[in-house]
Amino acid sequence: MARFRLARIAAQAGDAGRSTLNLMIPKGTEMRYALLAVLVLGTPCSAADPMEKPNIVFILADDLGREDCGFMGGQDIKTPQIDKLAAAGARLDAFYVQPVCSPTRAALMTGRYPMRHGLQVGVVRPYAQYGLPLEERTLPQALKEAGYTTAIVGKWHLGHFAPEYLPTRRGFDHQYGHYNGQIDYFTHIRDGGFDWHKDDQACRDEGYSTHLIAKDAVKFVNDNAGKKPFFLYVPFNAVHAPHQAPENYAKQYPQLKGERLKYAGMLAAMDEAVGQIVDAVEKAGVRKNTLFVFSSDNGGPQPGVVTDNGKYREGKGTLYEGGIRVASCATWEGQIKPGSTITEPMHMVDWYPTLLKLSGSKVEQKLPVDGLDIWPTLTAGKPSPHDSILLNTTPNTGAVRASDWKLVIKTGVDDPDGGATKKNNTESIELFNLKDDPFEKTNLAEKNPEKVKELRAALAGFAKQAVPPKSKPKSKGFVTPKVWGEKD
């Protein structure tokens, strides 16, 4: 009977348990069997076992320049904590997001391109009477179905005009932070309205927002690690304008001036915060079963003045590489190769199905998902699962990448606030081979009409599925509430 019980225990413990059992049983007695059972039961399975649901810590920076972190080649701003995290896993060299903030967050939350939500143009303004559509199944909702505890600590930016659009109604067990972008880092005010909340109620915690976000994220880890798998989403408002940082951070960079100096201080504070969150996971004893993802929500604005996108063309708000190909890394001990670089193209929508698969949550759903499982690409060197990646489609612009080729089309300029668009007299068509020309200096459209035709067809296929943008001008009678998300 003792041998039967031990065999069952060892089978549950895995190959290592069976090997130990085979070595020890021939020499054992009933007492030794019992002792071995205690040892096997007390020895956990490998924390990196892919069958075990991982904790997920998803950190999103705001308006970070592609090459402002050391792990992406940055030189003049030190980011030791983010660099350390990246070195423990893979640097994602061709990771794509949307040109601006809210669309990228919508892509992560749903695994669907923002043109399906009507959020493909601009951001959700404080006065907006819309948000991420309620029929969307969100990432935290799906993870809760798989038994996860979920939290958002930082910036939401996907609608707050009605209670059902708030984070705790969209799948998050815990919320801490702000609803809008561009809040004051110290007063937590945006356009005269207070914007700091805990569990979707006004919260009067005082302090620098980056510090407060780090503190609450650490508390969440301490309170939840080891109980149930957790999903901790940390969308910092750093390093978005207004450029504000406590003086001691900016003092580290006497060689920098103006807004770049303030920006450097903000990044230093965020880097410190990332380190605190990672340390909390480590001290809680769950590092080996935690997947970390770090990314920016779009390319850096004002490249060369405030941010650094390296040699990549232009920045935030554009469909060129500087606007959508961002600093990103993924780390999971024992699963993702340390110190590796992945050059296969991936998109923010891909994290949704990938995380659902890792969590054991149901991937099938009513609304079709655009993202694809990138786990084999991250862990086994497989090619990108995409034939083509939609970079965006709006009434006046569009871009798509297929293999090494990228097409950018412009017929005008979209007004992000829902005003009149400006039409060009002629259509602009640009084709780039990103393998040979990653910085988009040479337009190959005229020399490759067949490739243009092929990519135009792919882009048109996406555009036909797009819904009209939701952007609308501020109504004349709009009055800023005393607290955003509340009715005065």
BANU-637947 format. One line per field, with one value per residue (C-alpha): residue in three letters; chain; x, y, z; residue number from 0. Coordinates in Angstrom, 2 decimals, padded with zeros to 5 digits, always signed. Example, Ala and Ser with C-alpha at 12.3 -4.5 7.8 and 13.67 -1.06 7.14 Angstrom:
REM residues 2
residuo <- c(ala|ser)
cadena <- c(A|A)
c1 <- c(+012.30|+013.67)
c2 <- c(-004.50|-001.06)
c3 <- c(+007.80|+007.14)
num <- c(0|1)
***
This chain:
REM residues 488
residuo <- c(met|ala|arg|phe|arg|leu|ala|arg|ile|ala|ala|gln|ala|gly|asp|ala|gly|arg|ser|thr|leu|asn|leu|met|ile|pro|lys|gly|thr|glu|met|arg|tyr|ala|leu|leu|ala|val|leu|val|leu|gly|thr|pro|cys|ser|ala|ala|asp|pro|met|glu|lys|pro|asn|ile|val|phe|ile|leu|ala|asp|asp|leu|gly|arg|glu|asp|cys|gly|phe|met|gly|gly|gln|asp|ile|lys|thr|pro|gln|ile|asp|lys|leu|ala|ala|ala|gly|ala|arg|leu|asp|ala|phe|tyr|val|gln|pro|val|cys|ser|pro|thr|arg|ala|ala|leu|met|thr|gly|arg|tyr|pro|met|arg|his|gly|leu|gln|val|gly|val|val|arg|pro|tyr|ala|gln|tyr|gly|leu|pro|leu|glu|glu|arg|thr|leu|pro|gln|ala|leu|lys|glu|ala|gly|tyr|thr|thr|ala|ile|val|gly|lys|trp|his|leu|gly|his|phe|ala|pro|glu|tyr|leu|pro|thr|arg|arg|gly|phe|asp|his|gln|tyr|gly|his|tyr|asn|gly|gln|ile|asp|tyr|phe|thr|his|ile|arg|asp|gly|gly|phe|asp|trp|his|lys|asp|asp|gln|ala|cys|arg|asp|glu|gly|tyr|ser|thr|his|leu|ile|ala|lys|asp|ala|val|lys|phe|val|asn|asp|asn|ala|gly|lys|lys|pro|phe|phe|leu|tyr|val|pro|phe|asn|ala|val|his|ala|pro|his|gln|ala|pro|glu|asn|tyr|ala|lys|gln|tyr|pro|gln|leu|lys|gly|glu|arg|leu|lys|tyr|ala|gly|met|leu|ala|ala|met|asp|glu|ala|val|gly|gln|ile|val|asp|ala|val|glu|lys|ala|gly|val|arg|lys|asn|thr|leu|phe|val|phe|ser|ser|asp|asn|gly|gly|pro|gln|pro|gly|val|val|thr|asp|asn|gly|lys|tyr|arg|glu|gly|lys|gly|thr|leu|tyr|glu|gly|gly|ile|arg|val|ala|ser|cys|ala|thr|trp|glu|gly|gln|ile|lys|pro|gly|ser|thr|ile|thr|glu|pro|met|his|met|val|asp|trp|tyr|pro|thr|leu|leu|lys|leu|ser|gly|ser|lys|val|glu|gln|lys|leu|pro|val|asp|gly|leu|asp|ile|trp|pro|thr|leu|thr|ala|gly|lys|pro|ser|pro|his|asp|ser|ile|leu|leu|asn|thr|thr|pro|asn|thr|gly|ala|val|arg|ala|ser|asp|trp|lys|leu|val|ile|lys|thr|gly|val|asp|asp|pro|asp|gly|gly|ala|thr|lys|lys|asn|asn|thr|glu|ser|ile|glu|leu|phe|asn|leu|lys|asp|asp|pro|phe|glu|lys|thr|asn|leu|ala|glu|lys|asn|pro|glu|lys|val|lys|glu|leu|arg|ala|ala|leu|ala|gly|phe|ala|lys|gln|ala|val|pro|pro|lys|ser|lys|pro|lys|ser|lys|gly|phe|val|thr|pro|lys|val|trp|gly|glu|lys|asp)
cadena <- c(A|A|A|A|A|A|A|A|A|A|A|A|A|A|A|A|A|A|A|A|A|A|A|A|A|A|A|A|A|A|A|A|A|A|A|A|A|A|A|A|A|A|A|A|A|A|A|A|A|A|A|A|A|A|A|A|A|A|A|A|A|A|A|A|A|A|A|A|A|A|A|A|A|A|A|A|A|A|A|A|A|A|A|A|A|A|A|A|A|A|A|A|A|A|A|A|A|A|A|A|A|A|A|A|A|A|A|A|A|A|A|A|A|A|A|A|A|A|A|A|A|A|A|A|A|A|A|A|A|A|A|A|A|A|A|A|A|A|A|A|A|A|A|A|A|A|A|A|A|A|A|A|A|A|A|A|A|A|A|A|A|A|A|A|A|A|A|A|A|A|A|A|A|A|A|A|A|A|A|A|A|A|A|A|A|A|A|A|A|A|A|A|A|A|A|A|A|A|A|A|A|A|A|A|A|A|A|A|A|A|A|A|A|A|A|A|A|A|A|A|A|A|A|A|A|A|A|A|A|A|A|A|A|A|A|A|A|A|A|A|A|A|A|A|A|A|A|A|A|A|A|A|A|A|A|A|A|A|A|A|A|A|A|A|A|A|A|A|A|A|A|A|A|A|A|A|A|A|A|A|A|A|A|A|A|A|A|A|A|A|A|A|A|A|A|A|A|A|A|A|A|A|A|A|A|A|A|A|A|A|A|A|A|A|A|A|A|A|A|A|A|A|A|A|A|A|A|A|A|A|A|A|A|A|A|A|A|A|A|A|A|A|A|A|A|A|A|A|A|A|A|A|A|A|A|A|A|A|A|A|A|A|A|A|A|A|A|A|A|A|A|A|A|A|A|A|A|A|A|A|A|A|A|A|A|A|A|A|A|A|A|A|A|A|A|A|A|A|A|A|A|A|A|A|A|A|A|A|A|A|A|A|A|A|A|A|A|A|A|A|A|A|A|A|A|A|A|A|A|A|A|A|A|A|A|A|A|A|A|A|A|A|A|A|A|A|A|A|A|A|A|A|A|A|A|A|A|A|A|A|A|A|A|A|A|A|A|A|A|A|A|A|A|A|A|A|A|A|A|A|A|A|A|A|A|A|A|A)
c1 <- c(+000.00|+002.85|+004.49|+001.21|+000.75|+004.35|+004.09|+001.03|+002.75|+005.86|+003.77|+002.16|+005.55|+006.92|+009.96|+012.26|+010.03|+009.90|+013.69|+014.12|+011.53|+013.28|+016.58|+015.27|+012.50|+014.69|+016.59|+013.61|+011.38|+007.87|+009.44|+011.62|+008.58|+006.79|+009.81|+010.19|+006.53|+007.11|+010.13|+008.28|+005.25|+007.48|+009.30|+007.36|+007.23|+009.41|+007.96|+008.58|+006.48|+004.38|+001.41|+001.42|-000.51|+001.96|+001.53|+001.54|+003.04|+002.44|+004.21|+003.31|+005.29|+003.65|+005.36|+008.73|+011.32|+012.44|+016.09|+015.72|+016.32|+019.74|+018.52|+017.37|+020.62|+020.08|+023.18|+022.44|+019.67|+020.37|+017.68|+019.42|+016.26|+014.48|+017.73|+018.18|+014.66|+015.24|+018.57|+016.80|+014.61|+014.15|+014.42|+011.56|+013.11|+010.08|+007.22|+004.42|+001.77|-000.65|+000.48|-001.11|-002.16|-005.80|-005.75|-002.75|-004.52|-007.63|-005.52|-004.01|-007.32|-009.15|-006.67|-008.53|-007.35|-008.74|-010.43|-012.97|-013.73|-013.87|-010.76|-008.33|-008.06|-006.78|-007.24|-010.24|-010.44|-011.54|-014.85|-015.51|-018.93|-017.63|-015.01|-013.99|-017.29|-019.05|-019.57|-015.81|-014.47|-011.44|-008.18|-008.83|-012.32|-010.88|-008.15|-010.67|-012.50|-009.25|-009.04|-006.80|-006.88|-006.60|-005.46|-004.79|-002.42|-001.88|-003.63|-006.86|-007.63|-010.42|-013.47|-015.03|-018.17|-020.46|-019.87|-020.03|-016.94|-014.74|-011.97|-013.71|-016.66|-014.31|-012.70|-010.31|-010.69|-008.60|-008.01|-005.64|-004.59|-006.20|-008.63|-007.24|-003.91|-001.75|-002.59|-000.42|+002.00|+001.75|-001.80|-003.46|-005.58|-006.49|-008.19|-009.41|-010.85|-009.34|-008.26|-006.97|-009.01|-008.92|-011.36|-013.09|-013.74|-011.98|-008.74|-006.86|-003.46|-000.78|+002.50|+004.24|+002.13|+005.00|+005.82|+002.18|+001.76|+004.86|+003.75|+000.30|+001.67|+004.08|+001.24|-000.84|+002.00|+002.55|-001.17|-001.76|+001.42|+001.11|-002.65|-003.98|-002.32|-002.45|-002.53|-000.97|-001.29|+000.88|+000.32|+002.47|+001.59|+005.35|+007.00|+004.12|+003.87|+003.61|+007.28|+007.53|+009.85|+011.17|+014.41|+016.65|+016.00|+016.77|+019.97|+021.51|+021.75|+023.59|+024.58|+020.94|+018.82|+015.22|+012.42|+014.91|+016.32|+012.86|+012.05|+015.24|+014.24|+010.81|+012.34|+014.76|+011.81|+009.91|+012.96|+013.23|+009.53|+009.93|+012.75|+010.57|+007.81|+010.24|+011.85|+008.43|+007.76|+011.19|+010.80|+007.36|+009.00|+007.08|+009.65|+010.17|+006.51|+005.98|+005.92|+007.01|+006.22|+007.48|+006.51|+005.80|+002.33|+003.70|+006.90|+008.43|+007.01|+009.29|+012.14|+015.53|+014.20|+012.52|+012.68|+015.08|+013.73|+017.20|+017.41|+013.82|+011.71|+009.56|+007.61|+004.33|+001.21|+002.73|+002.70|+006.43|+008.61|+009.46|+005.80|+004.82|+007.92|+008.70|+010.96|+009.74|+010.91|+009.49|+010.96|+010.04|+012.75|+013.14|+010.84|+012.27|+015.97|+017.95|+019.86|+018.07|+016.75|+013.66|+013.44|+010.20|+007.36|+004.65|+001.83|+000.17|-002.98|-000.94|-000.58|-004.32|-004.52|-001.04|-001.87|-005.22|-003.50|-000.88|-003.58|-005.81|-008.62|-010.98|-009.67|-012.86|-015.26|-018.07|-015.99|-013.10|-009.58|-006.94|-003.98|-002.14|-000.27|+003.33|+004.55|+006.42|+008.11|+009.11|+010.34|+011.26|+012.53|+009.55|+008.65|+006.00|+002.55|+001.35|+001.09|+000.37|+000.04|-002.33|-000.50|-003.64|-006.44|-008.35|-010.43|-007.25|-004.29|-003.30|-000.28|+000.36|+003.45|+003.82|+007.12|+009.84|+007.58|+005.64|+003.07|+002.06|-000.82|-002.00|-004.89|-005.27|-004.98|-007.41|-008.57|-008.18|-010.90|-013.51|-013.36|-013.09|-010.32|-007.88|-007.66|-004.50|-004.62|-002.83|-002.56|+000.78|+001.96|+005.16|+006.65|+009.64|+011.72|+012.40|+015.08|+017.26|+015.89|+014.61|+014.74|+012.40|+014.61|+013.88|+010.39|+010.23|+006.61|+007.34|+009.84|+007.56|+003.99|+003.03|+004.10|+002.15|-000.90|-000.52|-000.21|-002.98|-005.28|-004.34|-004.88|-008.20|-009.35|-008.80|-010.31|-013.57|-014.00|-013.37|-016.11|-016.24|-014.00|-015.76|-013.85|-016.15|-015.51|-016.22|-019.85|-020.44|-022.18|-019.52|-018.43|-015.41|-016.51|-014.79|-013.78|-013.39|-015.69|-018.23|-021.31|-021.37)
c2 <- c(+000.00|+002.36|+001.70|+002.49|+005.77|+006.80|+005.98|+008.18|+011.03|+010.76|+010.76|+013.99|+015.48|+014.81|+013.12|+014.34|+012.74|+009.45|+009.36|+009.89|+007.20|+004.64|+005.25|+004.99|+002.41|-000.72|+000.19|+001.41|+000.25|+001.42|+004.29|+005.31|+005.33|+007.64|+009.92|+010.04|+010.95|+013.94|+015.00|+014.67|+016.52|+019.26|+019.71|+022.00|+021.40|+023.66|+027.16|+027.54|+024.46|+025.65|+023.76|+025.99|+029.24|+032.12|+035.37|+038.19|+041.63|+043.88|+047.25|+049.95|+053.18|+056.26|+058.16|+056.46|+057.00|+053.76|+054.31|+056.02|+052.79|+051.22|+047.82|+049.42|+051.29|+054.41|+056.18|+059.40|+058.23|+055.38|+052.69|+049.94|+048.29|+048.05|+046.94|+044.21|+042.96|+042.94|+041.12|+038.32|+037.71|+038.78|+042.18|+042.55|+044.42|+044.55|+045.01|+047.21|+049.29|+052.02|+055.59|+056.99|+055.96|+054.83|+052.68|+050.72|+050.07|+048.94|+046.54|+045.01|+044.76|+042.99|+041.44|+043.32|+046.14|+049.51|+050.10|+047.55|+049.72|+053.07|+054.05|+054.19|+058.00|+060.00|+059.26|+059.17|+062.79|+063.69|+065.00|+062.01|+060.43|+057.04|+054.46|+050.90|+049.36|+047.35|+044.31|+043.73|+040.88|+042.30|+040.64|+040.89|+039.44|+036.49|+035.95|+036.08|+033.23|+031.27|+031.98|+035.06|+038.00|+041.16|+044.73|+047.91|+050.33|+053.43|+055.02|+053.62|+056.01|+053.89|+055.83|+056.97|+058.91|+056.24|+053.78|+050.69|+051.88|+052.04|+049.47|+047.57|+047.00|+045.76|+042.86|+044.37|+043.31|+046.29|+049.71|+052.45|+055.53|+057.81|+057.70|+060.42|+061.12|+064.16|+064.66|+066.76|+064.32|+066.03|+067.42|+064.68|+067.28|+067.36|+070.43|+071.51|+068.11|+065.78|+062.44|+059.94|+056.90|+053.68|+050.94|+053.58|+055.96|+059.31|+058.81|+061.68|+060.01|+062.67|+062.28|+061.95|+059.68|+057.37|+056.76|+056.12|+053.68|+051.74|+051.61|+050.26|+047.74|+046.42|+046.16|+044.20|+041.72|+041.36|+040.81|+038.32|+036.40|+032.69|+032.68|+032.66|+033.50|+037.26|+039.72|+043.04|+045.69|+048.75|+051.49|+054.36|+057.91|+058.45|+059.68|+061.58|+065.36|+067.46|+066.84|+066.85|+065.01|+065.46|+067.46|+064.66|+062.58|+065.29|+066.22|+063.00|+064.48|+067.84|+067.37|+067.58|+070.70|+071.86|+069.35|+066.57|+067.06|+066.86|+063.84|+062.10|+062.64|+061.16|+058.11|+057.63|+057.64|+055.14|+052.89|+052.89|+051.99|+049.07|+047.78|+047.97|+045.94|+043.27|+043.11|+042.60|+039.64|+038.22|+038.63|+037.04|+033.90|+033.83|+035.21|+031.84|+031.63|+035.23|+036.55|+040.19|+042.28|+045.84|+048.13|+051.69|+052.60|+054.46|+055.99|+059.03|+062.49|+065.34|+062.99|+064.64|+067.33|+065.46|+061.77|+059.57|+057.14|+056.49|+056.49|+055.38|+057.79|+060.38|+059.60|+059.52|+060.02|+058.74|+055.39|+055.44|+053.14|+055.86|+056.16|+052.50|+050.28|+050.63|+049.63|+046.28|+043.14|+039.94|+037.91|+034.60|+032.59|+029.14|+029.92|+032.90|+032.80|+035.40|+037.99|+037.13|+039.46|+038.61|+040.34|+038.75|+041.30|+041.17|+043.47|+044.46|+042.54|+039.33|+039.44|+038.84|+035.34|+034.48|+035.28|+033.53|+030.38|+030.53|+031.07|+028.27|+030.68|+030.06|+031.69|+031.15|+034.08|+035.88|+038.75|+037.61|+038.20|+039.73|+038.78|+035.49|+033.28|+034.50|+032.09|+029.83|+032.95|+034.12|+030.78|+028.52|+030.86|+030.31|+032.88|+035.50|+033.89|+036.84|+037.01|+040.70|+043.10|+046.03|+049.08|+051.22|+052.21|+055.49|+057.54|+059.23|+057.02|+053.38|+051.15|+047.43|+045.26|+041.89|+040.08|+042.69|+044.97|+047.92|+050.10|+053.57|+055.42|+058.96|+060.80|+063.47|+064.29|+062.96|+065.38|+063.47|+065.62|+064.74|+067.93|+068.26|+066.28|+067.82|+066.08|+066.06|+066.85|+063.62|+060.27|+059.50|+055.91|+054.73|+051.25|+050.24|+047.11|+047.14|+044.48|+046.64|+050.01|+049.93|+053.73|+054.22|+056.45|+054.95|+054.76|+051.70|+052.09|+053.00|+050.17|+047.53|+048.05|+044.39|+044.53|+047.77|+046.08|+043.09|+045.20|+047.57|+044.59|+043.47|+046.97|+047.32|+044.04|+045.46|+048.84|+047.21|+045.82|+049.16|+051.03|+054.85|+056.65|+057.69|+060.97|+063.94|+067.58|+068.78|+069.78|+073.49|+072.84|+070.55|+071.46|+069.83|+067.83|+068.32|+064.66|+062.89|+059.90|+061.40|+063.49|+066.86)
c3 <- c(+000.00|+000.86|-002.52|-004.31|-002.46|-003.15|-006.83|-007.10|-005.24|-007.42|-010.58|-009.46|-008.61|-012.11|-013.57|-010.82|-008.21|-010.12|-010.47|-006.75|-006.05|-008.30|-006.55|-003.01|-002.94|-003.31|-000.15|+001.80|+004.59|+005.48|+007.48|+004.53|+002.25|+004.64|+004.91|+001.14|+000.82|+003.07|+001.00|-002.30|-001.02|+000.33|-002.98|-005.34|-009.06|-011.14|-010.92|-014.65|-015.49|-018.47|-017.05|-014.00|-014.34|-014.17|-012.36|-014.90|-014.31|-017.31|-017.07|-019.58|-019.87|-021.39|-024.25|-023.71|-026.42|-028.08|-027.20|-023.84|-021.91|-021.79|-022.97|-026.23|-026.75|-024.65|-023.38|-021.54|-019.13|-016.74|-016.37|-014.37|-013.06|-016.40|-018.05|-015.43|-016.06|-019.83|-019.47|-017.61|-020.66|-024.27|-025.88|-028.36|-031.25|-033.57|-031.13|-032.49|-030.76|-031.87|-032.64|-029.45|-025.98|-025.69|-028.86|-027.56|-024.26|-026.10|-028.16|-025.02|-023.18|-026.03|-028.46|-031.19|-033.40|-032.19|-035.55|-034.30|-031.25|-033.03|-031.05|-033.96|-034.01|-031.05|-027.36|-025.04|-023.90|-020.36|-021.68|-023.98|-023.72|-024.83|-023.93|-024.67|-025.85|-023.16|-025.39|-025.44|-023.31|-021.55|-020.59|-016.82|-017.29|-019.18|-016.59|-013.74|-015.49|-015.11|-011.38|-011.37|-008.99|-011.10|-010.53|-012.47|-010.78|-012.88|-015.86|-017.34|-020.25|-021.75|-020.62|-017.36|-018.34|-016.84|-013.96|-016.16|-018.05|-014.94|-014.35|-011.53|-013.90|-016.65|-014.82|-012.30|-008.67|-007.60|-009.13|-008.06|-010.00|-012.56|-015.47|-017.76|-019.34|-018.68|-015.02|-012.72|-011.06|-007.67|-007.41|-009.54|-011.32|-015.01|-016.46|-013.02|-012.07|-009.46|-010.87|-008.32|-007.37|-005.39|-006.35|-008.48|-005.60|-005.10|-003.17|-001.54|-001.19|-001.49|-003.31|-006.65|-008.83|-009.85|-006.19|-005.30|-008.17|-007.12|-003.49|-004.32|-006.83|-004.21|-001.69|-004.18|-004.68|-000.94|-000.32|-003.13|-003.99|-003.33|-002.82|-006.38|-009.69|-010.18|-013.06|-012.13|-014.84|-014.11|-016.72|-015.46|-016.50|-016.65|-018.77|-020.39|-020.11|-018.01|-017.38|-013.60|-011.25|-007.71|-007.89|-006.61|-009.74|-012.28|-010.43|-011.67|-015.17|-015.10|-018.74|-019.89|-020.23|-020.49|-020.98|-021.64|-018.14|-016.54|-018.67|-017.51|-013.89|-014.58|-016.24|-013.35|-010.92|-013.06|-013.33|-009.55|-009.30|-011.71|-009.53|-006.44|-008.11|-009.33|-005.88|-004.28|-006.57|-005.75|-001.99|-002.13|-003.51|-006.80|-009.24|-010.93|-011.83|-012.91|-016.45|-016.73|-019.80|-020.26|-023.13|-024.11|-025.35|-028.38|-029.66|-028.05|-028.83|-029.89|-030.76|-030.56|-028.22|-025.36|-026.25|-028.23|-030.81|-032.18|-035.97|-036.37|-038.37|-036.56|-033.38|-031.50|-033.57|-036.80|-038.56|-039.14|-037.05|-034.54|-033.65|-033.33|-032.92|-029.25|-026.39|-025.05|-023.30|-021.82|-018.96|-017.37|-015.68|-017.21|-020.14|-022.05|-022.87|-020.89|-022.89|-026.13|-028.84|-030.88|-034.25|-035.43|-035.69|-033.02|-032.00|-028.73|-029.73|-029.52|-025.75|-025.25|-026.78|-025.55|-021.93|-022.17|-023.37|-020.62|-017.99|-019.22|-019.98|-022.87|-026.05|-028.07|-027.77|-029.53|-030.93|-033.17|-031.87|-034.15|-031.98|-032.39|-029.94|-029.83|-027.16|-029.64|-031.04|-027.56|-026.28|-029.21|-031.91|-034.18|-036.86|-036.26|-036.57|-038.67|-042.44|-042.01|-039.09|-039.22|-037.90|-038.20|-040.52|-040.26|-042.70|-043.96|-043.11|-043.05|-042.66|-042.73|-042.35|-044.11|-043.55|-044.20|-046.26|-044.95|-046.73|-045.51|-047.20|-046.46|-048.10|-045.44|-041.76|-039.15|-036.47|-033.18|-031.59|-034.17|-036.17|-039.92|-041.60|-044.04|-047.40|-049.49|-053.17|-053.94|-052.24|-050.62|-051.06|-049.39|-049.46|-047.37|-047.01|-043.29|-043.46|-045.70|-044.64|-041.04|-040.81|-043.79|-045.89|-049.31|-050.81|-053.06|-054.19|-057.81|-058.24|-056.71|-057.99|-057.41|-053.78|-053.35|-054.87|-052.53|-049.37|-050.46|-050.73|-047.22|-045.85|-047.67|-046.15|-042.68|-043.56|-044.66|-041.16|-039.40|-037.59|-037.72|-035.20|-032.01|-031.64|-031.06|-030.17|-026.64|-026.26|-025.67|-022.37|-020.90|-017.35|-015.74|-012.69|-009.36|-009.48|-012.82|-013.04|-010.66|-011.31|-009.53)
num <- c(0|1|2|3|4|5|6|7|8|9|10|11|12|13|14|15|16|17|18|19|20|21|22|23|24|25|26|27|28|29|30|31|32|33|34|35|36|37|38|39|40|41|42|43|44|45|46|47|48|49|50|51|52|53|54|55|56|57|58|59|60|61|62|63|64|65|66|67|68|69|70|71|72|73|74|75|76|77|78|79|80|81|82|83|84|85|86|87|88|89|90|91|92|93|94|95|96|97|98|99|100|101|102|103|104|105|106|107|108|109|110|111|112|113|114|115|116|117|118|119|120|121|122|123|124|125|126|127|128|129|130|131|132|133|134|135|136|137|138|139|140|141|142|143|144|145|146|147|148|149|150|151|152|153|154|155|156|157|158|159|160|161|162|163|164|165|166|167|168|169|170|171|172|173|174|175|176|177|178|179|180|181|182|183|184|185|186|187|188|189|190|191|192|193|194|195|196|197|198|199|200|201|202|203|204|205|206|207|208|209|210|211|212|213|214|215|216|217|218|219|220|221|222|223|224|225|226|227|228|229|230|231|232|233|234|235|236|237|238|239|240|241|242|243|244|245|246|247|248|249|250|251|252|253|254|255|256|257|258|259|260|261|262|263|264|265|266|267|268|269|270|271|272|273|274|275|276|277|278|279|280|281|282|283|284|285|286|287|288|289|290|291|292|293|294|295|296|297|298|299|300|301|302|303|304|305|306|307|308|309|310|311|312|313|314|315|316|317|318|319|320|321|322|323|324|325|326|327|328|329|330|331|332|333|334|335|336|337|338|339|340|341|342|343|344|345|346|347|348|349|350|351|352|353|354|355|356|357|358|359|360|361|362|363|364|365|366|367|368|369|370|371|372|373|374|375|376|377|378|379|380|381|382|383|384|385|386|387|388|389|390|391|392|393|394|395|396|397|398|399|400|401|402|403|404|405|406|407|408|409|410|411|412|413|414|415|416|417|418|419|420|421|422|423|424|425|426|427|428|429|430|431|432|433|434|435|436|437|438|439|440|441|442|443|444|445|446|447|448|449|450|451|452|453|454|455|456|457|458|459|460|461|462|463|464|465|466|467|468|469|470|471|472|473|474|475|476|477|478|479|480|481|482|483|484|485|486|487)
***
